[in-house]
Amino acid sequence: MPTHSKWEDLPTEQINPVSLAVDKAPVPDIVDIMLAEDRKVLSAVQREREHIVHGIQIIVQALRKGGRILLIGAGTSGRLGVLEAAEMPPTFGTSPSLVQALMAGGQTAFFRAKEGVEDNYEEGARSVARLRISRRDVLIGVSASGMTQFVLGGLTRARKSGAKVIFITCWPKSELQSVVDLVVAPAVGPEVIAGSTRLKAGTATKLVLNMLTTISMIKVGKTYGNLMVDVQTGSEKLKDRARRILGVVTGLDYDEADKLLRHARWNVKVAIVMQKTRASYAQAMKKLRGADDSIRDAIGEDVEPRLRAILGLDGQS
C-alpha cells in the first residue's frame, strides 16, 4: 500500500499554475509574475482583519497586566519572529525581555539553516518552559505550513501554563488550531516556487506581525500621534531623530532640543513633558507614571493639530 505524504496537500506545497514555465521566461516577465502574486498577499491579510484586531486586543491586555510577548517558529517563520523581537527595543524603548523570540535550532539557525530541528516537539516545549511562561504572557506561534512540530510543542506548553496563544499560519485548516486561542490564517495560495514559503507566506506573516506588535505598542502609549517618542538614542542617527521629534512637538530649534534632551537624559517623552509643563526631570517622570506613560494624558494636549499645521493640512478633514 503506497504511503501518502502528509505535506503534499498543503496550500504552501501546491504547484502554482501561473509560474509553470518560470525557468525559461524572460526576467521582466518573472518580475511581473511575482508582482502579480504579491498583490494577492494584501487581500489575503485583509480577509483576516477581524482576527488581527482580536489578536491586538489580546496582546494589549497582556501588556497592561505586565505580561510579555513571546514568538516561536522555525526557518523563515522563526527568523521573522526574531526580527520582530529585535526591533522592539530601538523602536519603542522596550526592555529586551518584553518581546522575545524562540527559533528552532537556536541563534545559529538564524544565519544558517538547520534541517530537522523543526521536527522536535519536545524541544519546542522545553524552549517555552525555559522562559517561565505564565498566564500573563502571550505566545505567538508562526508556521506557514501549520504543521511545524517545534511550534506545536511550544504552543501546547504555553497553553498548559495558562498563557494566551495566537497562531499565524497560511493553512487555515492546520491541526495546530486545537491548542490556540486565536488563529490568523492569510490564505495566500501556492508560491511562485512551489513550497518556498519565504515568498508570499513570509510576506503575509510579516504584515500580520507588523500590525500585532506595532498597534499594540501604540495602544500602550509608545507613540505620540505617529511620532516615535520612545525611540532609543544609542546612535547619532537616533539622537538626530530625537532632536527632530522634540522640535516638532515643542517648537524648539535643533540646538535647544539637544540641550533639553541632555537634561532629560535623552528620554524624548520626559523632555516633551518638561518643556510643555515647565517641570523638572523628576516631576516629568512622575507625571508620566501617573498617566500610564501617555504623553497626551501627562500634558493634556493632542499633537495632531500641530502635526497638521506643519504638514499644511489645516482645514482638511
C-alpha positions in Angstrom: 0.0 0.0 0.0 1.6 3.3 -1.0 2.4 5.8 1.7 0.7 9.2 1.4 2.6 12.4 2.1 1.1 14.5 4.9 2.6 17.6 3.2 1.5 17.3 -0.4 -2.0 18.7 0.1 -0.9 21.8 2.0 -1.6 25.1 0.1 2.1 26.1 0.7 3.3 22.9 -1.2 1.0 23.2 -4.2 2.2 24.0 -7.7 1.3 27.5 -8.9 -0.2 27.4 -12.4 0.9 30.9 -13.3 4.6 30.1 -12.9 4.9 26.7 -14.6 7.5 27.9 -17.2 9.2 30.4 -14.9 12.6 28.9 -15.5 12.5 29.8 -19.2 10.6 33.1 -19.0 12.4 36.4 -19.6 13.4 38.3 -16.5 10.9 41.1 -16.9 8.1 38.5 -17.2 9.2 36.8 -14.0 9.2 40.1 -12.2 5.6 40.7 -13.4 4.6 37.2 -12.3 6.0 37.8 -8.8 4.4 41.3 -8.5 1.0 39.9 -9.5 1.3 37.1 -7.0 2.5 39.5 -4.2 -0.6 41.6 -4.8 -2.7 38.7 -3.6 -0.9 38.8 -0.2 -2.6 42.1 0.9 -6.0 40.7 0.0 -5.4 37.5 2.0 -4.3 39.5 5.0 -7.3 41.9 4.6 -9.6 38.9 4.9 -8.0 38.2 8.4 -8.7 41.7 9.6 -11.1 40.8 12.4 -8.7 38.1 13.7 -5.8 40.5 13.7 -7.9 43.1 15.7 -8.7 40.3 18.2 -5.0 39.4 18.4 -4.1 43.1 19.1 -6.7 43.2 21.9 -5.2 40.1 23.5 -1.7 41.5 23.4 -2.6 44.9 24.7 -4.5 43.4 27.6 -1.4 41.2 28.4 1.0 44.2 28.2 -1.2 46.2 30.6 -1.1 43.4 33.1 2.7 43.2 32.9 2.9 40.3 30.5 5.3 39.6 27.7 5.0 38.8 24.0 6.8 35.6 23.1 7.2 34.4 19.5 8.1 30.9 18.4 8.9 29.5 14.9 11.3 27.6 12.7 13.1 28.5 9.4 11.7 31.7 7.8 8.9 31.9 10.3 11.4 31.8 13.2 13.6 34.4 11.6 10.6 36.7 11.2 9.9 36.3 14.9 13.5 37.1 15.8 13.4 40.2 13.6 10.2 41.4 15.3 11.7 40.9 18.8 15.0 42.6 17.9 13.3 45.7 16.5 11.1 46.4 19.5 13.7 47.9 21.9 15.2 50.5 19.5 11.8 51.5 18.0 9.7 51.6 21.2 12.2 51.7 24.0 11.1 48.4 25.5 13.2 46.1 27.6 14.7 43.1 25.6 12.7 40.8 27.9 9.3 42.3 26.9 9.3 40.8 23.4 11.3 37.6 22.9 11.7 35.1 20.1 12.4 31.4 20.1 13.7 29.8 17.0 14.2 26.1 16.3 17.9 25.4 16.3 18.7 28.5 18.4 20.6 31.6 17.4 22.9 30.0 14.9 19.9 28.8 12.9 19.0 32.4 12.1 22.1 32.7 9.9 22.4 29.2 8.7 19.5 26.8 8.2 19.4 23.7 10.4 17.4 20.9 8.8 15.4 18.7 11.1 15.2 20.9 14.1 11.7 22.0 13.3 10.5 18.4 13.8 11.4 18.4 17.5 8.2 18.7 19.5 9.9 18.2 22.9 12.5 21.0 22.3 9.7 23.4 21.4 8.0 22.6 24.7 11.3 22.9 26.6 12.2 26.2 25.0 8.9 27.8 26.1 9.2 26.2 29.6 12.7 27.8 30.0 11.2 31.2 29.6 8.9 30.5 32.6 5.8 31.4 30.7 2.8 32.4 32.7 -0.9 33.3 32.3 0.1 36.9 31.9 2.0 36.3 28.7 1.1 35.8 25.1 2.8 33.3 22.9 2.6 33.9 19.1 3.3 30.7 17.1 4.3 31.1 13.5 4.2 28.3 11.0 3.4 28.9 7.3 2.6 25.2 6.8 0.7 24.9 10.0 2.5 21.6 10.8 5.7 22.5 12.5 6.2 20.2 15.5 8.7 22.5 17.3 6.0 25.2 17.2 3.2 22.7 18.3 5.3 21.7 21.3 5.8 25.3 22.3 2.1 26.2 21.9 1.0 23.2 23.9 3.4 24.0 26.7 2.2 27.7 26.8 -1.5 26.6 26.9 -0.8 24.4 29.9 0.7 27.4 31.6 -2.5 29.4 31.0 -0.8 31.9 28.6 -2.9 33.3 25.7 -1.8 31.6 22.4 -2.0 33.2 18.9 -1.2 31.2 15.9 -0.2 32.7 12.5 -0.2 30.2 9.5 -1.0 30.2 5.8 -3.0 26.9 6.2 -6.5 27.7 7.6 -7.1 24.0 8.3 -4.0 23.5 10.4 -4.2 20.9 13.1 -2.4 23.3 15.5 -5.6 25.3 15.8 -6.7 22.9 18.5 -4.2 24.3 21.1 -4.6 28.0 20.5 -6.9 30.9 21.4 -6.8 32.6 18.0 -5.7 31.7 14.5 -4.7 34.3 11.9 -4.5 32.5 8.6 -4.0 34.5 5.5 -4.6 32.1 2.6 -2.0 33.3 0.1 -2.1 30.3 -2.2 0.8 28.4 -3.8 4.2 30.1 -4.1 5.9 31.1 -7.4 8.4 28.4 -6.5 6.4 25.5 -5.0 7.0 25.2 -1.3 9.2 28.3 -0.9 7.3 29.9 1.9 9.8 32.7 2.3 7.9 34.4 -0.5 4.2 35.1 -0.2 3.7 33.3 3.0 6.7 35.1 4.5 5.4 38.5 3.3 1.9 37.8 4.7 3.4 36.7 8.1 5.5 39.9 8.3 2.5 42.1 7.6 0.5 40.4 10.3 3.4 40.6 12.8 3.9 44.3 11.9 0.3 45.0 12.9 0.2 42.9 16.0 3.3 44.4 17.6 3.1 48.0 16.2 -0.5 48.6 17.0 -0.2 47.0 20.5 2.7 49.3 21.2 0.7 52.3 20.0 -2.1 51.4 22.3 0.1 51.2 25.4 1.5 54.7 24.8 4.7 54.1 22.9 3.9 56.8 20.3 2.5 60.4 20.5 0.4 60.8 17.4 2.6 58.9 14.9 5.8 60.1 16.4 8.3 57.5 17.8 8.7 59.2 21.2 10.1 56.1 23.0 12.9 55.8 20.5 16.3 54.8 22.0 19.2 57.1 21.3 22.2 54.8 21.0 23.5 56.2 17.7 23.9 59.6 16.2 21.1 58.9 13.7 18.7 58.1 16.6 19.9 61.2 18.6 19.1 63.3 15.5 15.7 61.7 15.3 15.1 62.5 19.0 16.1 66.2 18.4 13.8 66.5 15.4 10.8 64.8 17.2 11.2 67.1 20.2 11.4 70.1 17.9 8.3 69.1 16.0 6.3 68.7 19.2 7.6 71.7 21.2 8.8 74.2 18.5 12.3 74.2 20.0 15.1 74.6 17.4 17.7 71.9 16.9 20.3 73.2 19.4 17.6 73.9 22.0 16.2 70.5 21.6 19.7 69.0 22.0 20.2 70.9 25.3 16.9 69.8 26.7 17.4 66.2 25.8 20.7 66.2 27.6 18.9 67.5 30.7 16.2 64.8 30.2 18.9 62.1 29.9 17.9 61.6 26.2 14.4 60.5 27.1 12.2 62.1 24.5 9.0 61.7 26.4 10.4 63.2 29.5 11.9 66.1 27.5 8.5 66.8 26.0 6.7 66.9 29.3 9.5 69.1 30.8 9.1 71.6 28.1 5.3 71.6 27.9 4.7 71.7 31.6 7.8 73.5 32.8 8.5 70.6 35.1 11.8 69.3 36.4 13.1 65.9 35.3 11.8 64.3 38.4 8.4 66.0 38.1 8.1 65.0 34.4 8.9 61.4 35.3 6.2 61.5 38.0 3.6 63.0 35.6 4.3 60.2 33.0 4.0 57.5 35.6 0.7 58.9 36.7 -0.5 59.0 33.1 0.4 55.4 32.4 3.3 56.6 30.3 1.0 58.5 27.9 2.3 61.9 26.8 -1.2 63.1 25.8 -2.5 62.4 29.2 0.6 63.7 31.0 0.4 67.2 29.3 -3.3 67.3 28.4 -2.6 68.1 24.8 -3.2 66.4 21.5 -0.3 66.6 19.0 -2.5 66.1 15.9 -3.3 69.9 15.3 0.4 70.8 15.4 1.3 68.0 13.0 -1.5 69.0 10.6 -0.3 72.6 10.7 3.3 71.6 10.0 2.2 69.5 7.0 -0.1 72.3 5.7 -3.2 70.3 6.3 -5.2 72.8 8.3 -8.8 72.9 7.3 -8.7 69.5 5.7 -10.6 66.6 7.1 
